[in-house]
């Protein structure tokens, strides 16, 4: 009987140890399973290949082409799966692209808005789907800033101010009126609105400086040439002189230069030309004496965008407004700066 009790005690102890061991293995198994699913601790987001949906404005200028290449090259270098859409300068195409990205359940959406307004509905759809949005190059006009995580791009108002300050200084000793013609960017777009605003804010300090004609050139070389031809024809009919051309981007300025030369007007001499962006063709024109000032707008924001996208997907805090580094280049800097242009 004593042996039976002893055997029973040994059996009970053995079963208990097996159960304890089994529980321990279950915990270890769960932990191992969790580790296998996520990689190392906290690596769920950082090790995962990010899918980024990007809706580009179009290919309307050399600047935009450089911007697109920077984003595509940087995505490849960062190991980001990029889904790219060209809106061909139409807001409805961008909205369709964003909705397509939402349906595909991408990790993050970025886009450069064609125009400022009309985005709230589709951005709310992205927010409801739990997909963060990053604005690049251009802002949106929305009172609900929770609809996007960050805005990466230039300060267009400041760019306009820089152009205005240069002209104000250039004309400080000039006597009499200074007639300015303006080639605006796409109507309703952030750079067109802000570059005009910043420029006018400064030139109002000199009552002689007046914008006498202003029309959109849609940021394209062909449209810039077309509008400048109309300005020249109007100036001849009215027997007025155009003293300054303020172009919201280089492509429009280059188109305008072609129109001026065809009309026998010397750009950079008979009429001062102020341009924006800083593409290689514009610096060549400035080296040739045809542009007097370029205010830079840096398109090479791909590396910054990839870092922001990775940080957002990883749940890190990012700044709401991130600026790009840019300069101001008068004519005497053209020869030195031209070799440095990457776009």
Secondary structure as UniProt FT lines:
FT   HELIX           2..38
FT   TURN            41..42
FT   HELIX           44..47
FT   STRAND          51..56
FT   HELIX           62..78
FT   STRAND          81..86
FT   TURN            88..89
FT   HELIX           91..103
FT   TURN            104..105
FT   STRAND          108..111
FT   HELIX           120..128
FT   TURN            129..130
FT   STRAND          132..136
FT   HELIX           145..147
FT   STRAND          150..153
FT   HELIX           156..170
FT   TURN            171..173
FT   STRAND          178..184
FT   TURN            187..188
FT   HELIX           190..203
FT   TURN            204..205
FT   TURN            207..208
FT   STRAND          209..216
FT   TURN            218..219
FT   HELIX           221..238
FT   STRAND          244..247
FT   HELIX           250..262
FT   TURN            263..264
FT   TURN            268..270
FT   STRAND          271..277
FT   HELIX           280..287
FT   TURN            288..289
FT   STRAND          293..296
FT   HELIX           302..313
FT   TURN            314..315
FT   STRAND          321..323
FT   STRAND          328..330
FT   HELIX           331..333
FT   HELIX           334..338
FT   TURN            339..340
//
